[in-house]
Amino acid sequence: MKLGKTEKYITDELAKKGALLFSLIDPDDHSEDNAVNTAKNASDAGTDIILIGGSTLSSQDKLDQVAKRIKESVDVPVVLFPGNVSWLTRYADATYFMSLLNSKNPYWISGAQAKGAPIIKKIGMEPIPVAYLVVEPGGTVGKVGEVDLIKRNDPVRAASLALAAELMGFHFVITDTGSNPKEGHVPLEMIAAVKSAISIPYIVAGGIKTADQAKSVVKAGADIIQVGTAFEKDGSTKKIKDMVAAVREGVKVRKK
């Protein structure tokens, strides 16, 4: 599969910077104006991608309007992080074409994808093949996706699933704990195990709240971190700049 424009941008930026920050906007967790302002701040602060997505969607019209306005306001690609087929909108540059590999329901592994594929082709959107793995506690995505959660103390299972994803042809792997878990982000031992098992880019999502945590996660092996809830609470340019700087510092420490 030939790399699309957005995926090539991601791989080129990874080669230059060593690790990236993706800022996630959930339209259901923001007012429309706040969503756009946070995305603009993120772009101005040096975030590498603006993601739009979430586990549930209250309004297709709101998604379309938010995506359109964000696209008009930022200088980086806008990519969908869809919770289901309804999350597709022509106002984004690309979409994660995800399979939730540790779901107990085949719908989330291949069924939703079969429904979404003709829509993606029709609107001419770039698909980015992503394997999605959910780790305890899982949050809303764990419940909605009927997930057989990866236990936090089982890095071997996480690494095995990630390697299987690479061998099946996925271009990226995400491990996600769900939104804002009290247990925190994916354990550092698990991040290191997954990174050592695969050669494709590895994204860590869920529970990364501070610059210090971002630095530690990148140091452990994450190629990309996704941050959403932390920027809902403080979407200022300073907060996001601090997170970007921490990602870059994590790369430097990892190389030593």
C-alpha angles and dihedrals in degrees: 000000000000114000114252124225096265096045090049089052089053094049092045092050091048090053091051101040106026095224136027141210120224116193115213122211118192108196091206091058096050139050110246093254092046091050091052094044093049091049091049091049090049092051092047091048094056105264111160101218135012111221123197118197152088144178096274135028124207099185135020089198091056091049091051093047095045093047092048093050094045091050089053092049105047138065098213130072119281113221131184121235095193126202091195143341091288090067093075117112131167091225094079128080096227144345135226102248093209137188117195095219098187096049117121089215118076089212090075093044100050112337099078089043091056089053094046100044097075090048092051091049093047096052092040096238121162112246119211111200107231131174111213121207122182121210129195130315089026099186120203094338090056091055098040092044094047089230130192089219121224106238115240091236094052108083090153092065092046092050093046093051091047092051090048088053091054092048090050090057105258114151098211138023125211127194112195132181094194127256119324099337117192088224090063132227127334108300114266091234089058092048090053092048094050093046092051091051100054141047098202121089115284122214122198117201137175133049100023102137108153140044091244091055091048090052092049093048092051091044089054091056113281114144092192133017125203117210124186118139094046089058092046088061094041116010095167122138090242094055092050094043089054090052092048091050090050091053091052091047090050089058092052092050092046091054094054 
